[in-house]
Amino acid sequence: MTHIGRFAPSPTGPLHFGSLVAAVASYCDARAAGGRWLVRMEDIDPPREMPGAAARILAQLGAYGFEWDGDVLFQSGRLDAYAHALETLRRAGNVFWCRCSRADLARIGGAVYPGTCHAFTAPRDDAAVRLRVPAGVVDFADRVFGPQREDVAATVGDFVVLRRDGLFAYQLAVVVDDAFQAVTDVVRGADLLDNTARQIVLQRLLGLPEPRYMHLPLALNADGSKLSKQTHAKELPTPADSRLLWRALAFLGQDVPPEMPPAPCAEILRHGVGHWSPAAVPRTSHMRLA
Ligand code: GLU
């Protein structure tokens, strides 16, 4: 089976060093296996998006020497597919329409949805759609973090697949598109490790194949704060500063020359592919940058 990896940024801001780490790892993993590497723009949450970020991200990827296979898939063009998946879930009695507000749920206490709106199995206005999560443990083997087990019904409960504001939830869109693009290997930041069991629940209910998963340590600033678009992490400069690719490979525990010699981006990526070792990726959820 052809190995198919992907990089799936949300256009909430330009790429920063943390996103470069995910791009480098997914790229090297796919290319080292002789596989395909796809880019998917996860632009289904307009309120969180930054105008121009999608174009900026693609320009940054190009500047850092990444070559993706085929066209970029924009999730904003995939709403019919998500609606179709939702309809499949509805027909099987796996969703319900919920008008509970965050405040309502906080009042009755706890993070796990208490089942208040289970009876509303037909569409109604001004409601979120939640998945009726079946009881049972989901097992999967993360390629870095090892065996994982989660009973999603007990830890998260019935989660939202279509938001009350009419936007599809990330969990639904990501499983529909990973299957649509025949992704075999999901490689992404460890902040999504605890979303994976939810995604597997959805794959099972929708009859979709389950990819392999590999989660990567998240980069923290030297002061321990998370490097993210929300905290305005420094954007990757263009023209490219190719040393950042060496630093991303070193962050991933990969074999890099100690002096990190100046080199064109494409050459550093070639080195990364040629020496790619998933086993060397540190098994830790967060790592500080020096
Ligand atoms: N779009 C998500 C993000 O930028 C990543 C989704 C994924 O890799 O599954 O955080």
Residues whose N, C-alpha, C, O or C-beta is under 5 A from the ligand:
A	BS01	LIG	A8 P9 S10 E42 V174 R188
